[in-house]
Amino acid sequence: MKKSLNERLAILSDAAKYDASCASSGTASRNSSKSGGLGSTEGSGICHAYAPDGRCISLLKILLTNFCIYDCAYCINRSSSNVERARFTVEEVIWLTLEFYRRNYIEGLFLSSGIIRSSDHTMEEMVRIARELRTTHNFRGYIHLKSIPEASARLVEEAGLYADRLSLNIELPTDQGINRFAPEKKPAGIRRSMGELRLKIEEASEPTLQSKKRKRFAPAGQSTQMIVGADGTSDATILGTSARLYGSYGLRRVYYSAFSPIPDSSKNLPLIKPPLMREHRLYQADWLYRFYGFGVDEITSTQQNGMLDLNLDPKLAWALGNRQAFPVDINRAERETLLRVPGLGTKTVKAILSARRFHMLHLEDLARLGVSVKKVQAFIVADGWTPRKLADRQDLRSMFEPKPEQLSLL
């Protein structure tokens, strides 16, 4: 018996929840003074993702189908899985996107898919959806397409003309893990596709001799996702892989998705999911080496077995393990040094550098900037403040560790 559209929507939206890489950061507006259009990433609506500037972006996040010819052990939609299957037609996805927008439910589309028939066949249908939305229906909302491994370069290139962001999941942090749990996927092929995509994005961003106007090709760049906790890889290895991906392929984001145990899974997979706090700590560490000047080896050097401390955020854990680097004089230290102080973010450091040009800063001044004085006071020197007693404490860690009643949240 054929499933109704609502039934298929329930199945395929639920199946899409395992993909974390659906943020809409970095997109540019498609609005034009010459023509109108449906949708806008500049407005606000029902939120599913957040842009870096705080805007709430609502996305219709679905799979084209959860049928798949691959048998990846960690995937709920693998070919051997006994899950309820469903599939949309191209026309149905287009209709749903437009109707959801008209009802102010969404501002964009995140579309992924299991692989049906072949990589090219699946990618062709996804490209057709994006093309029809843009050219036939003049849809100006955000579109994120999940590229299909091994799809032809021609299709990926066409996808970039219509999508704001393209992503290709690296799946697991190591080639050994991919070979073990997803032998049909080729890590070298995934990286090659990511490299080709980077070249196309960079080429489109350069003005040509004929025109100073840049081409439009995946203006929000590319991203990827790694599953955490499926194969026993340490946080140090995960972060090392992420750093190489950022450096080699110009990724906007690497997303970390905690492994979720699935029915009838391989006996080689864990029976319980990793703590969600581990995923959170990886995102914090990711932020440190991207925006705070930390090296991956620094972030993980104070931890045992290459695992991040679940009880403390990575910057605080590093500071407690490197007490010789503190206290830092907030009235004299350079920006790079201030960024290493627990409790000081990039915006706060910028405000400190600006304010201290006019007067010496006290602890009260930091409080006015929204800084947690309790968190920073053990690591800084300010006008009228030195942390002599706090700095000498051997149990300084206990000041920051969660209380026993909070441990259940980890």
C-alpha positions as CSV (number, residue, x, y, z in Angstrom):
1,M,0.0,0.0,0.0
2,K,1.4,3.3,-1.0
3,K,2.2,5.7,1.8
4,S,0.6,9.2,1.9
5,L,2.8,12.3,1.5
6,N,2.4,13.0,5.2
7,E,3.6,9.5,6.2
8,R,6.6,9.8,3.9
9,L,7.4,13.2,5.3
10,A,7.4,11.8,8.8
11,I,9.7,9.0,7.8
12,L,12.2,11.0,5.7
13,S,12.4,14.0,8.0
14,D,13.1,11.6,11.0
15,A,15.7,9.8,8.9
16,A,17.4,13.2,8.2
17,K,17.9,14.0,11.9
18,Y,21.2,12.0,11.9
19,D,22.9,14.6,9.7
20,A,24.2,17.5,11.8
21,S,25.6,19.6,9.0
22,C,22.6,21.8,8.3
23,A,23.6,25.2,9.6
24,S,23.2,28.0,7.1
25,S,26.2,30.2,8.0
26,G,28.0,32.1,5.3
27,T,25.3,32.5,2.8
28,A,24.7,35.7,0.8
29,S,21.3,37.1,-0.1
30,R,19.8,36.2,-3.4
31,N,17.5,39.2,-3.4
32,S,17.7,41.4,-6.4
33,S,16.4,44.9,-7.0
34,K,15.4,43.8,-10.5
35,S,13.3,40.8,-9.6
36,G,11.5,39.5,-6.6
37,G,11.4,35.8,-5.6
38,L,10.2,33.4,-3.0
39,G,12.2,33.0,0.2
40,S,14.9,34.9,1.9
41,T,17.7,34.0,4.3
42,E,17.5,37.5,5.8
43,G,14.2,37.0,7.6
44,S,13.3,35.1,10.7
45,G,10.9,32.2,11.2
46,I,10.7,28.8,12.9
47,C,14.2,28.0,13.8
48,H,16.2,24.9,13.0
49,A,19.7,26.4,12.6
50,Y,21.6,29.4,13.7
51,A,23.8,31.7,11.6
52,P,27.0,33.2,13.2
53,D,25.3,36.6,13.5
54,G,22.5,35.0,15.6
55,R,19.9,34.9,12.9
56,C,17.5,32.0,13.2
57,I,17.3,30.0,10.0
58,S,14.4,27.5,9.5
59,L,15.1,24.7,7.1
60,L,13.0,21.9,5.6
61,K,15.4,19.1,6.4
62,I,14.6,15.8,4.6
63,L,16.0,12.9,2.7
64,L,14.9,12.4,-0.9
65,T,14.8,8.7,0.0
66,N,16.1,6.4,2.8
67,F,16.5,3.5,0.3
68,C,20.3,3.0,-0.1
69,I,22.4,0.5,-2.1
70,Y,25.3,1.0,0.5
71,D,25.5,-1.1,3.6
72,C,27.4,1.2,6.0
73,A,27.3,-0.5,9.4
74,Y,26.7,2.7,11.4
75,C,23.8,3.9,9.3
76,I,20.2,3.4,10.1
77,N,19.4,3.5,6.4
78,R,21.9,0.9,5.3
79,S,20.7,-1.6,2.7
80,S,20.5,-4.5,5.3
81,S,18.6,-2.4,7.8
82,N,15.0,-3.4,8.6
83,V,13.6,0.2,8.6
84,E,10.5,1.5,7.0
85,R,11.4,2.9,3.6
86,A,10.0,5.8,1.8
87,R,10.8,8.0,-1.2
88,F,9.8,11.4,-2.6
89,T,9.5,12.3,-6.2
90,V,11.4,15.3,-7.4
91,E,8.1,17.2,-7.9
92,E,7.0,16.4,-4.3
93,V,10.1,17.8,-2.8
94,I,9.7,21.0,-4.8
95,W,6.0,21.3,-3.8
96,L,6.8,20.7,-0.1
97,T,9.6,23.3,-0.1
98,L,7.4,25.9,-1.7
99,E,4.3,25.1,0.4
100,F,6.3,25.1,3.7
101,Y,7.8,28.5,2.7
102,R,4.4,30.0,1.8
103,R,3.1,29.0,5.2
104,N,6.2,30.6,6.9
105,Y,7.4,27.3,8.3
106,I,10.8,27.5,6.6
107,E,13.4,29.8,4.9
108,G,15.3,27.1,3.1
109,L,15.9,23.5,2.2
110,F,18.5,21.0,3.5
111,L,18.4,17.9,1.2
112,S,20.2,14.7,1.5
113,S,19.5,11.2,0.3
114,G,20.3,7.5,0.4
115,I,21.9,6.3,-2.8
116,I,19.5,4.8,-5.3
117,R,20.5,3.0,-8.5
118,S,23.8,4.9,-8.6
119,S,25.6,8.0,-7.3
120,D,25.0,9.9,-10.5
121,H,21.3,9.0,-10.7
122,T,20.7,10.2,-7.1
123,M,22.8,13.4,-7.5
124,E,21.0,14.1,-10.8
125,E,17.6,14.1,-9.0
126,M,18.9,16.4,-6.2
127,V,20.3,18.8,-8.7
128,R,17.1,18.8,-10.6
129,I,15.2,19.8,-7.5
130,A,17.5,22.8,-6.8
131,R,17.5,23.8,-10.5
132,E,13.7,23.8,-10.7
133,L,13.3,25.7,-7.5
134,R,15.7,28.4,-8.7
135,T,14.8,28.7,-12.3
136,T,11.2,27.7,-12.6
137,H,9.8,28.9,-9.3
138,N,12.3,31.7,-8.6
139,F,13.0,30.5,-5.1
140,R,15.5,32.7,-3.3
141,G,15.7,30.9,0.0
142,Y,18.7,29.0,1.3
143,I,19.5,25.6,-0.3
144,H,22.0,23.1,1.1
145,L,22.6,19.9,-0.9
146,K,24.5,16.9,0.5
147,S,26.8,15.8,-2.4
148,I,26.7,12.1,-3.2
149,P,30.1,10.2,-3.0
150,E,31.4,9.2,-6.4
151,A,29.0,11.5,-8.3
152,S,30.4,13.0,-11.5
153,A,32.2,16.3,-11.4
154,R,29.7,17.7,-13.9
155,L,26.7,17.1,-11.6
156,V,28.6,18.5,-8.6
157,E,29.5,21.6,-10.5
158,E,25.9,22.1,-11.6
159,A,24.8,21.6,-8.0
160,G,27.0,24.5,-6.9
161,L,25.3,26.9,-9.4
162,Y,22.0,26.5,-7.5
163,A,22.9,25.5,-3.9
164,D,24.2,27.9,-1.3
165,R,26.2,25.2,0.4
166,L,27.4,21.8,-0.6
167,S,28.6,19.2,1.8
168,L,30.2,15.8,1.5
169,N,30.5,13.7,4.7
170,I,33.9,12.2,5.5
171,E,31.8,9.9,7.8
172,L,34.5,8.6,10.2
173,P,37.8,10.2,11.4
174,T,40.2,7.6,10.0
175,D,40.5,5.6,6.8
176,Q,40.7,2.5,8.8
177,G,37.4,3.2,10.4
178,I,35.7,3.8,7.0
179,N,37.2,0.7,5.5
180,R,36.0,-1.3,8.4
181,F,32.4,0.0,8.7
182,A,31.7,1.4,5.3
183,P,33.9,-0.6,2.8
184,E,31.9,0.5,-0.2
185,K,32.9,4.1,0.4
186,K,36.4,5.2,-0.7
187,P,38.1,7.8,1.6
188,A,40.5,8.9,-1.1
189,G,37.6,9.5,-3.5
190,I,35.7,11.6,-0.9
191,R,38.8,13.7,-0.3
192,R,39.4,14.1,-4.0
193,S,35.8,15.3,-4.5
194,M,36.3,17.8,-1.6
195,G,39.5,19.1,-3.2
196,E,37.8,19.5,-6.6
197,L,34.9,21.4,-4.9
198,R,37.3,23.7,-3.1
199,L,39.0,24.6,-6.4
200,K,35.6,25.4,-8.0
201,I,34.6,27.6,-5.0
202,E,37.9,29.5,-5.1
203,E,37.7,29.9,-8.9
204,A,34.2,31.3,-8.6
205,S,35.3,33.8,-5.9
206,E,37.9,35.4,-8.2
207,P,36.8,38.2,-10.5
208,T,37.6,37.6,-14.2
209,L,39.2,40.0,-16.7
210,Q,35.9,40.3,-18.5
211,S,33.9,41.1,-15.5
212,K,34.6,42.2,-11.9
213,K,31.5,40.5,-10.8
214,R,32.2,37.1,-9.2
215,K,30.5,34.0,-10.4
216,R,27.9,32.4,-8.0
217,F,29.0,29.0,-6.9
218,A,28.2,27.5,-3.5
219,P,28.7,30.9,-1.9
220,A,28.4,29.4,1.6
221,G,31.2,27.0,0.9
222,Q,31.4,23.3,1.8
223,S,31.2,21.4,5.1
224,T,31.5,17.9,6.3
225,Q,30.4,15.6,9.2
226,M,32.2,13.0,11.3
227,I,30.5,10.4,13.5
228,V,32.0,10.4,17.0
229,G,32.1,7.3,19.2
230,A,31.5,4.6,16.6
231,D,35.0,3.3,16.1
232,G,36.9,4.1,19.3
233,T,38.9,6.9,17.8
234,S,40.4,9.4,20.3
235,D,39.5,13.1,20.5
236,A,43.1,14.0,19.6
237,T,42.8,12.0,16.3
238,I,39.4,13.4,15.6
239,L,40.6,17.0,16.0
240,G,43.8,16.2,14.0
241,T,41.6,15.0,11.1
242,S,39.4,18.1,11.4
243,A,42.4,20.4,11.3
244,R,43.7,18.7,8.1
245,L,40.3,19.0,6.5
246,Y,40.0,22.7,7.3
247,G,43.5,23.3,6.0
248,S,43.4,21.2,2.9
249,Y,39.8,21.8,1.7
250,G,38.8,25.2,3.0
251,L,35.8,23.9,4.9
252,R,33.4,26.3,6.5
253,R,32.5,23.8,9.2
254,V,33.3,20.3,10.4
255,Y,30.3,18.9,12.3
256,Y,30.6,16.3,15.0
257,S,27.7,13.9,15.4
258,A,27.6,11.5,18.4
259,F,27.0,7.9,17.3
260,S,23.5,6.7,18.0
261,P,23.1,2.9,18.4
262,I,20.8,1.5,15.8
263,P,18.7,-1.7,15.7
264,D,20.3,-4.9,14.3
265,S,23.7,-3.2,14.1
266,S,27.1,-4.8,13.8
267,K,28.5,-6.4,17.0
268,N,31.6,-4.3,16.4
269,L,29.6,-1.1,17.1
270,P,29.1,0.1,20.7
271,L,25.9,-0.7,22.4
272,I,25.6,2.8,24.1
273,K,26.0,6.2,22.6
274,P,28.9,8.5,23.8
275,P,27.9,11.3,26.2
276,L,26.6,14.3,24.4
277,M,29.1,16.4,26.4
278,R,31.8,14.8,24.3
279,E,30.3,16.2,21.2
280,H,30.1,19.6,22.9
281,R,33.7,19.5,24.0
282,L,34.8,18.7,20.4
283,Y,33.0,21.8,19.1
284,Q,34.7,23.9,21.8
285,A,38.1,22.5,20.9
286,D,37.4,23.1,17.2
287,W,36.7,26.7,18.0
288,L,40.0,27.0,19.9
289,Y,42.2,26.0,17.1
290,R,40.2,27.9,14.5
291,F,39.8,31.3,16.2
292,Y,42.0,31.3,19.4
293,G,45.4,30.3,18.1
294,F,45.7,27.0,19.9
295,G,47.3,24.0,18.3
296,V,45.5,20.6,18.3
297,D,48.4,19.1,20.2
298,E,48.1,21.9,22.9
299,I,44.4,21.3,23.4
300,T,44.9,17.5,24.0
301,S,48.4,17.5,25.6
302,T,47.1,17.8,29.2
303,Q,44.5,14.9,28.8
304,Q,45.0,11.2,29.2
305,N,44.7,8.9,26.2
306,G,44.0,11.9,23.9
307,M,40.5,12.4,25.2
308,L,39.1,15.8,26.2
309,D,38.0,16.3,29.8
310,L,34.2,16.1,30.0
311,N,34.2,18.1,33.3
312,L,36.0,21.1,32.0
313,D,35.9,23.1,28.8
314,P,39.1,22.6,26.8
315,K,40.5,26.1,27.3
316,L,40.1,25.9,31.1
317,A,41.6,22.4,31.1
318,W,44.6,23.7,29.2
319,A,45.0,26.7,31.6
320,L,44.9,24.4,34.6
321,G,47.6,22.2,33.0
322,N,49.8,25.1,32.1
323,R,49.8,27.3,35.3
324,Q,53.2,28.7,34.4
325,A,51.5,30.8,31.6
326,F,49.5,32.7,34.2
327,P,48.6,35.1,35.6
328,V,48.2,37.4,32.5
329,D,48.2,41.2,32.9
330,I,45.0,42.3,31.1
331,N,46.4,45.9,30.8
332,R,49.6,44.8,29.0
333,A,49.3,41.4,27.5
334,E,49.0,41.0,23.7
335,R,45.8,39.8,22.0
336,E,47.1,36.3,21.4
337,T,47.9,35.9,25.1
338,L,44.6,37.3,26.3
339,L,42.7,34.9,24.0
340,R,44.2,32.0,26.1
341,V,42.6,33.2,29.3
342,P,39.6,31.1,30.4
343,G,36.5,33.2,30.2
344,L,37.7,35.7,27.6
345,G,36.2,35.4,24.2
346,T,37.2,37.1,21.0
347,K,34.7,40.0,21.3
348,T,35.7,40.6,25.0
349,V,39.4,40.7,24.1
350,K,38.7,43.2,21.4
351,A,36.8,45.3,23.9
352,I,39.6,45.0,26.4
353,L,42.2,46.2,23.9
354,S,40.1,49.1,23.0
355,A,39.2,50.2,26.6
356,R,42.7,49.9,28.0
357,R,44.0,52.6,25.7
358,F,42.1,55.1,27.8
359,H,42.5,53.8,31.4
360,M,43.7,50.9,33.5
361,L,41.2,48.1,33.8
362,H,39.9,46.7,37.1
363,L,38.0,43.6,37.7
364,E,34.8,45.7,37.8
365,D,35.5,46.8,34.3
366,L,35.6,43.2,33.1
367,A,32.3,42.6,34.9
368,R,30.8,45.5,32.9
369,L,31.9,43.8,29.7
370,G,29.9,40.7,30.7
371,V,33.0,38.6,31.8
372,S,32.6,36.0,34.6
373,V,34.9,37.4,37.2
374,K,34.8,34.2,39.1
375,K,36.2,32.3,36.1
376,V,38.9,34.7,35.1
377,Q,40.2,36.1,38.4
378,A,42.6,33.2,39.1
379,F,44.3,33.7,35.7
380,I,44.7,37.5,35.4
381,V,46.3,40.6,36.9
382,A,44.3,43.7,36.8
383,D,44.6,47.2,38.3
384,G,44.2,46.6,42.1
385,W,44.0,42.8,41.7
386,T,46.6,40.0,41.9
387,P,45.5,36.4,42.4
388,R,48.1,35.4,44.9
389,K,45.9,33.3,47.2
390,L,43.9,31.8,44.3
391,A,47.0,31.0,42.3
392,D,48.6,29.1,45.2
393,R,45.6,26.8,45.6
394,Q,46.2,23.2,44.8
395,D,42.5,22.5,44.4
396,L,41.8,25.2,41.9
397,R,40.3,22.6,39.6
398,S,37.5,22.0,42.2
399,M,36.4,25.6,41.8
400,F,35.3,24.9,38.2
401,E,34.3,21.2,38.2
402,P,30.5,20.5,38.1
403,K,28.9,19.6,41.3
404,P,27.8,15.9,41.9
405,E,24.2,16.7,41.1
406,Q,25.3,18.2,37.7
407,L,27.3,15.1,36.6
408,S,24.2,13.4,35.3
409,L,24.1,16.0,32.6
410,L,27.5,14.9,31.2
